[in-house]
């Protein structure tokens, strides 16, 4: 494998020479410079966007576009087609009719018709550069203007100038055998254009036109002797009848290898690793396979390839392979570095072990990382390890409880304060922003001031904008979505999701895009828009979903949405099938919050199966577990509401009074608005059971406008249903007044009027409840509401409408029974 020079780089040098000579027309300058820049310095002018530009190029980029750099490098190395695609549409600057810039480019390439001409070409390319002051002084010129003569020159330190200088130096360093090998692969690289060149220049269309020495020697030496000499010089590249193997990409036949340099391989390795680390995606299969063909021509495998294989195996979920490649990488890279970077090997190993569920081993490995980093005085590694321990402790508190008790830092809040200060001192801006976001999250989890959480978020946002940390926008917006959701502002949460997906997803890790997409799908499902929610999940990039953990999270969340829908539909066989799969997900396989959602849905399924003992036992176990691990206050509120609901299901709602009051108080202190309204609904249900209908109605009427802001249709329908119960209770009280012997005639008339008014209000509330239950396809509640509406209309004396409601009720019941067979 060559060190730097390849046929593709000779083509780039020829194109630079055309540009310097002024052969590129005005309309082709930008495309040519963009082509050169994208292949030399990884800068694409077509997607670069100035601050004042209104271009939508960046907005239309897809995850597949991120790999275009690798694809273009692979194509350029193996085929000359990219040059043809670029130059064929452009006319030459000399304006000769029928002459394209592609023709001028081929003149340059086919002008290299011998090994001697190749030497002359590389000897002449330093002339493309501006002369140094020493050279100008030697030539007797005052400045560079005197030697230009109207010709463009490249700055010696410009990107193109640096490339020309390095190409010249690398060629001078080559041994003769390497130069000969470069010449052979260049001839083969250029050969697909031989037919076009022969049509345009018939005088150069001979069988051995690729080498002028052979062409001239054929007359003197004879055809047979010249052929034998050509076979000795070019080997298997020649065919007896044709002359040269005219292939663009068929480099692997006959023992030939791809014309790739170690510089190209290292550049592709670094690019692929950067893409994996920056976006969390696996390498597309077609790029991975072609890259492996690149490495076949190398006698030595670059150490970075082991890290690339480790990253790909890790993302694919292959623990043994990733473990093996990680050891190989650090074994090869640390042979002469002693233990200088040993802590990073341990840190990578701990992260991999954590991802694959080996949590105890991960803790032990990270502790060793801390010890080694202290020994080497690596503050960056120490800060990262401490940050990892904090987040790991939040997810698995029972594994680090002993460490926290023995730690001098104390609680998690003090740990974050320490991290924030250290990150600021060492200039670790990403860690600083992450610590601020973690402090905001901790405030919400502990039910502390929302204003303080907002303060941390604003400081983090300011840091992200000042330091242009685009990759942190995903975590920042995810935290903002959680805060808007807790404040009951669903529209703001939805808008934040859409802003991220429209503006920031292309610069963020795929995990952030996946989670925010799932959050938006959950908001849509809460409104009853299930098809839109599933379409949102299906719109995610399929190559990104090839990674094991994102794929698992995607399937898990999709299963949760389907389970929620089947629960609303009361499709119990489908619910049991889904739960049998989802309940196998433990803390080692998913995030604790996701496991909690699965458990709460399991409780609801047990209630629908009328297994109240099982549901009660599961709630108690979950509450005991939350108390031990000091988890988010919102989770405890949800369990309290579920317990109050369970008492209602067994017709003992008054036993849940204390629980409902406690849930309401906790939600109010934590300012968790959606759970506050659910707790208020549970409290109103208890008041209805205690015949405090006026208090329940007053309570519900005060919160219903805010409930509608949350866009949770099931909660809105539930509260409207409770309001109808309260209204009917008030109607019953007025009926008692109307039929009481102790009431005057005026009071009786007023009681009958108020009774009818309350029944009409109950009917209106039931209509609203039915509308919201219908949105989320909640068939049990729809049937309950229809039965109540039929009863209300019968009480109002409208038998026809009552019979219609009864018929709809029976039809719905038959449909539910048919589904559950």
Secondary structure by P-SEA (a helix, b strand, c coil): ccccccaaaaaaaaaaaaaaaccccccaaaaaaaaaaaacccccccccccccccccccccccccccaaaaaaaaaaaccaaaaaaaccccccccccccccaaaaaaaaaaccccaaaaaaaaaaccccccccaaaaaaacccccccccccbbbbccccaaaaaaaaaaaaaaaccaaaaaaaaaaaaaaaccaaaaaaaacccccccccccaaaaaacccccaaaaaaaaaaaccccccccccccccccccccccccccccaaaaaaaaaaaaaaaaaccccccaaaaaaaaaaacccccccaaaaaaaaaaaaaaccaaaaaaaaaaaaaaacccccccaaaaaaaaaaaaaaaacaaaaaaaaaaaaaaaaaaaccaaaaaaaaaaaaaaaaaccccaaaaaaacccccaaaaaaaaaaaaaaacaaaaaaaaaaaaaaaaaaacccaaaaaaaaaaaaaaaaaaccccaaaaaaaaaaaaaaaacaaaaaaaaaaaaaacccccccaaaaaaaaaaaaaaaaaacaaaaaaaaaaaccccccccaaaaaaaaaaaaaaaaaaaaaacaaaaaaaaaaaaaacccccccaaaaaaaaaaaaaaaaaacaaaaaaaaaaaaaaaaaaacccaaaaaaaaaaaaaaaaaacccccaaaaaaaaaaaaaaacaaaaaaaaaaaaaaaaaaacaaaaaaaaaaacaaaaaaaccaaaaaaaaaaaaaaaaaaaaaaaaaaacccccaaaaaaaaaaaaaaaaaaaaaaaaaaaaaaaacaaaaaaaaaaaaaaaaaaacaaaaaaaaaaaaaaaaaaaaaaac
